[in-house]
Amino acid sequence: TMVMALRRTSHNVYDCSYHLVWTTKYRKPILTGLVEKRLVEILYETASPYEIDIDTLECGTDHVHLLCSLSPKLAISRVVTILKS
């Protein structure tokens, strides 16, 4: 089991974790080798400035599982837009 730490601001205590799953178009198995490695790098680089903590990231050949923690002031729809752009 994974233990998540509570996060604090001056007025809040929170733990917002989301499990996101993306698939490739037509579930084509293209997430291998250098493509997978670069995808992981891009996701970490993109998440960092927005204070999105990637707790777990796993790539299959045709899908990505992402467990991330973020501030409640960020809407999940915004997070998905940020990460997929």
MDAnalysis code that builds the backbone (N, CA, C; Angstrom):
import MDAnalysis as mda
import numpy as np

u = mda.Universe.empty(255, n_residues=85, atom_resindex=np.repeat(np.arange(85), 3), trajectory=True)
u.add_TopologyAttr("name", ["N", "CA", "C"] * 85)
u.add_TopologyAttr("resid", np.arange(1, 86))
u.add_TopologyAttr("resname", ["THR", "MET", "VAL", "MET", "ALA", "LEU", "ARG", "ARG", "THR", "SER", "HIS", "ASN", "VAL", "TYR", "ASP", "CYS", "SER", "TYR", "HIS", "LEU", "VAL", "TRP", "THR", "THR", "LYS", "TYR", "ARG", "LYS", "PRO", "ILE", "LEU", "THR", "GLY", "LEU", "VAL", "GLU", "LYS", "ARG", "LEU", "VAL", "GLU", "ILE", "LEU", "TYR", "GLU", "THR", "ALA", "SER", "PRO", "TYR", "GLU", "ILE", "ASP", "ILE", "ASP", "THR", "LEU", "GLU", "CYS", "GLY", "THR", "ASP", "HIS", "VAL", "HIS", "LEU", "LEU", "CYS", "SER", "LEU", "SER", "PRO", "LYS", "LEU", "ALA", "ILE", "SER", "ARG", "VAL", "VAL", "THR", "ILE", "LEU", "LYS", "SER"])
u.atoms.positions = np.array([
    [0.836, -1.189, 0.000],
    [0.000, 0.000, 0.000],
    [0.871, 1.239, 0.000],
    [0.346, 2.273, -0.621],
    [1.065, 3.529, -0.706],
    [0.471, 4.499, 0.313],
    [1.316, 5.130, 1.104],
    [0.871, 6.089, 2.108],
    [1.074, 7.483, 1.546],
    [-0.004, 8.234, 1.454],
    [0.064, 9.599, 0.945],
    [0.171, 10.563, 2.120],
    [1.027, 11.539, 1.983],
    [1.185, 12.550, 3.014],
    [0.135, 13.639, 2.826],
    [-0.381, 14.114, 3.927],
    [-1.303, 15.243, 3.855],
    [-0.502, 16.491, 3.506],
    [-1.068, 17.318, 2.689],
    [-0.418, 18.565, 2.299],
    [-1.149, 19.710, 2.989],
    [-0.420, 20.736, 3.281],
    [-0.998, 21.842, 4.043],
    [-0.709, 23.184, 3.373],
    [-1.702, 24.064, 3.481],
    [-1.505, 25.469, 3.159],
    [-1.895, 26.232, 4.412],
    [-1.922, 27.535, 4.337],
    [-2.266, 28.305, 5.541],
    [-3.714, 28.086, 5.986],
    [-4.594, 27.668, 5.054],
    [-6.003, 27.491, 5.398],
    [-6.547, 26.095, 5.108],
    [-5.742, 25.214, 4.548],
    [-6.247, 23.909, 4.122],
    [-5.327, 22.768, 4.523],
    [-5.939, 21.624, 4.697],
    [-5.212, 20.364, 4.783],
    [-5.876, 19.465, 3.758],
    [-5.089, 18.879, 2.851],
    [-5.710, 18.130, 1.766],
    [-4.835, 16.977, 1.300],
    [-5.464, 16.073, 0.593],
    [-4.790, 14.982, -0.100],
    [-5.635, 14.652, -1.322],
    [-5.319, 15.259, -2.441],
    [-6.058, 15.041, -3.684],
    [-5.198, 14.196, -4.618],
    [-5.578, 12.954, -4.791],
    [-4.858, 12.044, -5.679],
    [-5.795, 11.575, -6.779],
    [-5.274, 11.487, -7.975],
    [-6.077, 11.056, -9.121],
    [-5.341, 9.962, -9.877],
    [-6.092, 8.992, -10.345],
    [-5.550, 7.929, -11.193],
    [-6.038, 8.225, -12.605],
    [-5.103, 8.564, -13.483],
    [-5.439, 8.901, -14.859],
    [-4.929, 7.800, -15.784],
    [-5.716, 7.470, -16.788],
    [-5.316, 6.455, -17.760],
    [-5.572, 7.013, -19.152],
    [-4.537, 6.941, -20.007],
    [-4.667, 7.342, -21.405],
    [-4.328, 6.157, -22.273],
    [-4.974, 6.085, -23.426],
    [-4.629, 5.048, -24.398],
    [-4.224, 5.720, -25.709],
    [-3.473, 4.995, -26.496],
    [-3.096, 5.505, -27.808],
    [-4.283, 5.344, -28.752],
    [-4.284, 6.100, -29.811],
    [-5.359, 6.007, -30.787],
    [-5.382, 4.600, -31.380],
    [-6.548, 4.018, -31.412],
    [-6.762, 2.647, -31.888],
    [-5.949, 1.623, -31.100],
    [-5.485, 2.019, -29.899],
    [-4.689, 1.154, -29.008],
    [-3.465, 0.572, -29.719],
    [-2.876, 1.381, -30.583],
    [-1.668, 0.934, -31.288],
    [-0.513, 0.833, -30.293],
    [0.237, -0.254, -30.324],
    [1.324, -0.480, -29.356],
    [2.605, 0.278, -29.724],
    [2.602, 1.591, -29.511],
    [3.752, 2.411, -29.912],
    [4.579, 2.933, -28.735],
    [4.133, 2.714, -27.512],
    [4.838, 3.259, -26.353],
    [5.917, 2.288, -25.875],
    [6.955, 2.160, -26.666],
    [8.067, 1.278, -26.332],
    [9.374, 2.014, -26.571],
    [10.431, 1.522, -25.976],
    [11.771, 2.043, -26.226],
    [11.932, 3.528, -25.985],
    [12.474, 4.218, -26.985],
    [12.750, 5.648, -26.860],
    [11.479, 6.487, -26.743],
    [10.404, 6.042, -27.371],
    [9.135, 6.781, -27.283],
    [8.633, 6.772, -25.841],
    [8.683, 5.620, -25.202],
    [8.250, 5.511, -23.802],
    [9.139, 6.362, -22.899],
    [10.448, 6.281, -23.103],
    [11.384, 7.050, -22.286],
    [11.134, 8.548, -22.419],
    [10.939, 9.018, -23.638],
    [10.705, 10.454, -23.867],
    [9.362, 10.885, -23.301],
    [8.343, 10.044, -23.414],
    [7.025, 10.359, -22.851],
    [7.122, 10.568, -21.345],
    [7.836, 9.691, -20.662],
    [8.011, 9.816, -19.208],
    [8.720, 11.126, -18.867],
    [9.785, 11.449, -19.607],
    [10.505, 12.705, -19.381],
    [9.594, 13.905, -19.566],
    [8.803, 13.903, -20.629],
    [7.915, 15.035, -20.922],
    [6.862, 15.191, -19.826],
    [6.289, 14.096, -19.357],
    [5.269, 14.190, -18.317],
    [5.837, 14.778, -17.023],
    [7.028, 14.344, -16.624],
    [7.643, 14.902, -15.414],
    [8.000, 16.377, -15.608],
    [8.538, 16.729, -16.762],
    [8.894, 18.123, -17.033],
    [7.665, 19.029, -17.063],
    [6.575, 18.533, -17.613],
    [5.348, 19.318, -17.723],
    [4.675, 19.490, -16.370],
    [4.713, 18.470, -15.535],
    [4.026, 18.511, -14.239],
    [4.728, 19.404, -13.226],
    [6.021, 19.473, -13.298],
    [6.812, 20.179, -12.292],
    [6.422, 21.646, -12.070],
    [6.312, 22.486, -13.083],
    [5.985, 23.898, -12.841],
    [4.592, 24.126, -12.244],
    [3.699, 23.177, -12.417],
    [2.336, 23.316, -11.909],
    [2.157, 22.654, -10.545],
    [3.254, 22.192, -9.944],
    [3.235, 21.515, -8.652],
    [2.320, 20.297, -8.653],
    [2.341, 19.573, -9.756],
    [1.642, 18.298, -9.867],
    [2.674, 17.231, -9.531],
    [2.442, 16.504, -8.446],
    [3.383, 15.469, -8.033],
    [2.973, 14.140, -8.651],
    [3.833, 13.579, -9.459],
    [3.572, 12.273, -10.062],
    [4.064, 11.219, -9.078],
    [3.124, 10.503, -8.472],
    [3.468, 9.486, -7.491],
    [3.872, 8.182, -8.177],
    [3.128, 7.785, -9.185],
    [3.423, 6.561, -9.927],
    [3.125, 6.799, -11.394],
    [4.002, 6.303, -12.248],
    [3.818, 6.420, -13.689],
    [4.248, 5.111, -14.328],
    [3.322, 4.451, -15.019],
    [3.633, 3.198, -15.692],
    [3.115, 3.253, -17.116],
    [3.933, 2.812, -18.035],
    [3.561, 2.780, -19.445],
    [3.414, 1.344, -19.905],
    [2.297, 1.046, -20.537],
    [2.150, -0.192, -21.280],
    [2.478, 0.129, -22.722],
    [2.382, -0.829, -23.593],
    [2.696, -0.546, -24.994],
    [1.631, 0.321, -25.652],
    [0.408, 0.326, -25.086],
    [-0.680, 1.098, -25.693],
    [-1.439, 1.971, -24.697],
    [-0.924, 2.130, -23.477],
    [-1.609, 2.976, -22.501],
    [-0.640, 3.467, -21.426],
    [-1.081, 4.494, -20.692],
    [-0.297, 5.088, -19.613],
    [-1.171, 5.157, -18.373],
    [-0.639, 4.711, -17.235],
    [-1.295, 4.869, -15.940],
    [-0.511, 5.912, -15.162],
    [-1.223, 6.871, -14.598],
    [-0.573, 7.958, -13.886],
    [-1.324, 8.206, -12.586],
    [-0.628, 8.111, -11.460],
    [-1.202, 8.467, -10.164],
    [-0.534, 9.759, -9.745],
    [-1.324, 10.821, -9.613],
    [-0.735, 12.117, -9.295],
    [-1.478, 12.783, -8.149],
    [-0.757, 13.637, -7.438],
    [-1.304, 14.425, -6.341],
    [-1.186, 15.892, -6.725],
    [-2.206, 16.649, -6.365],
    [-2.188, 18.058, -6.724],
    [-3.018, 18.878, -5.755],
    [-2.872, 20.167, -5.866],
    [-3.610, 21.098, -5.020],
    [-5.084, 21.122, -5.427],
    [-5.988, 21.286, -4.457],
    [-7.413, 21.348, -4.806],
    [-7.791, 22.574, -5.637],
    [-6.897, 23.564, -5.714],
    [-7.213, 24.736, -6.534],
    [-7.056, 24.452, -8.029],
    [-6.413, 23.339, -8.376],
    [-6.286, 22.928, -9.776],
    [-7.428, 21.970, -10.121],
    [-8.198, 22.304, -11.122],
    [-9.270, 21.411, -11.575],
    [-8.654, 20.236, -12.319],
    [-9.220, 19.057, -12.156],
    [-8.670, 17.881, -12.815],
    [-8.730, 18.031, -14.334],
    [-9.734, 18.695, -14.846],
    [-9.806, 18.915, -16.300],
    [-8.632, 19.761, -16.775],
    [-8.227, 20.721, -15.967],
    [-7.066, 21.563, -16.299],
    [-5.774, 20.736, -16.264],
    [-5.662, 19.866, -15.277],
    [-4.479, 19.017, -15.148],
    [-4.340, 18.103, -16.356],
    [-5.435, 17.488, -16.783],
    [-5.404, 16.612, -17.949],
    [-5.007, 17.410, -19.188],
    [-5.547, 18.610, -19.331],
    [-5.179, 19.467, -20.468],
    [-3.693, 19.802, -20.433],
    [-3.169, 20.131, -19.257],
    [-1.749, 20.459, -19.113],
    [-0.886, 19.269, -19.499],
    [-1.202, 18.112, -18.963],
    [-0.361, 16.935, -19.200],
    [-0.453, 16.410, -20.621],
    [-1.607, 16.528, -21.242],
    [-1.751, 16.004, -22.593],
    [-1.284, 16.996, -23.665],
    [-1.085, 18.249, -23.282],
    [-0.625, 19.223, -24.272],
    [0.855, 19.090, -24.390],
])
